[in-house]
Amino acid sequence: MIGYRVKSLREEKKMSISELSAKSGVAKSYISSLERNLQTNPTILVLEKIARILCIKVDALLNEQADKGMDEEWMEIMHDVMGSGISKEEMREFIQDRK
């Protein structure tokens, strides 16, 4: 269930509902209803807003297995790599050279 995933991921980030609401722009009451499975059909826009703040893809909210491969530290590393100006091709070459 999407609400369970939102709550679980929010708690993993040690974030309150109020904090998620303020950062995402989604009403606190809506997030609460979603987490308690009272709201079971959120729009893709709402999911995108929540996923962005939780630093995950929307797929991770829809499918528990989608988020298993990338922990927070890897996400930070990848953001650093992307911000460094290294192209995807350069990164692929680097990885191939390390194998």
C-alpha positions as CSV (number, residue, x, y, z in Angstrom):
1,M,0.0,0.0,0.0
2,I,1.2,3.5,-0.9
3,G,0.4,5.0,2.5
4,Y,2.5,2.4,4.3
5,R,5.4,3.1,2.0
6,V,5.1,6.9,2.5
7,K,5.0,6.4,6.3
8,S,7.9,3.9,6.3
9,L,10.1,6.1,4.1
10,R,9.2,9.3,6.0
11,E,10.1,7.6,9.3
12,E,13.4,6.3,7.8
13,K,14.3,9.9,7.0
14,K,13.3,10.8,10.6
15,M,10.8,13.3,9.2
16,S,7.5,14.3,10.8
17,I,4.3,14.6,8.8
18,S,4.4,18.4,9.4
19,E,7.9,18.6,7.9
20,L,7.0,16.4,4.9
21,S,4.0,18.6,4.4
22,A,5.9,21.9,4.6
23,K,8.6,20.7,2.2
24,S,6.4,19.0,-0.3
25,G,3.5,21.4,-0.3
26,V,1.0,18.6,0.3
27,A,-1.5,19.2,3.1
28,K,-0.6,17.6,6.4
29,S,-4.1,16.2,6.7
30,Y,-3.8,14.6,3.3
31,I,-0.5,12.9,4.1
32,S,-2.0,11.7,7.4
33,S,-5.0,10.2,5.6
34,L,-2.7,8.7,3.0
35,E,-0.5,7.0,5.6
36,R,-3.6,5.7,7.4
37,N,-4.9,4.3,4.1
38,L,-8.0,6.5,4.3
39,Q,-6.9,8.1,1.1
40,T,-5.9,5.3,-1.3
41,N,-5.8,7.0,-4.7
42,P,-3.4,9.9,-4.7
43,T,-2.7,11.8,-7.9
44,I,0.7,11.4,-9.7
45,L,1.4,15.0,-8.8
46,V,1.0,14.3,-5.1
47,L,3.2,11.3,-5.4
48,E,5.9,13.2,-7.3
49,K,5.9,16.0,-4.6
50,I,6.3,13.4,-1.8
51,A,8.9,11.3,-3.7
52,R,11.0,14.4,-4.4
53,I,11.3,15.3,-0.7
54,L,11.9,11.7,0.3
55,C,14.7,11.5,-2.4
56,I,13.2,8.5,-4.2
57,K,11.5,7.8,-7.4
58,V,7.7,7.6,-7.6
59,D,8.2,3.9,-8.4
60,A,9.5,3.4,-4.9
61,L,6.1,4.5,-3.5
62,L,4.2,2.2,-5.8
63,N,6.5,-0.8,-5.5
64,E,8.5,-1.7,-2.4
65,Q,11.2,-3.4,-4.4
66,A,11.9,-0.3,-6.6
67,D,13.8,1.5,-3.8
68,K,16.0,-1.4,-2.5
69,G,19.1,-0.8,-4.5
70,M,19.9,2.8,-3.6
71,D,20.4,4.0,0.0
72,E,20.8,7.6,1.0
73,E,24.6,7.6,0.9
74,W,24.6,6.3,-2.7
75,M,22.1,9.0,-3.6
76,E,24.4,11.7,-2.1
77,I,27.4,10.3,-4.0
78,M,25.4,10.2,-7.3
79,H,24.2,13.8,-6.8
80,D,27.9,14.8,-6.2
81,V,29.0,13.0,-9.4
82,M,26.2,14.6,-11.4
83,G,27.1,18.0,-10.1
84,S,30.8,17.5,-10.9
85,G,30.3,17.8,-14.6
86,I,31.3,14.2,-15.3
87,S,29.3,12.9,-18.3
88,K,27.4,9.6,-18.2
89,E,29.8,8.2,-20.8
90,E,32.8,9.2,-18.7
91,M,31.2,7.5,-15.7
92,R,30.6,4.3,-17.6
93,E,34.2,4.3,-18.8
94,F,35.4,4.8,-15.3
95,I,33.3,1.9,-14.1
96,Q,34.5,-0.4,-17.0
97,D,38.1,0.5,-16.2
98,R,37.6,-0.6,-12.6
99,K,36.2,-4.0,-13.5
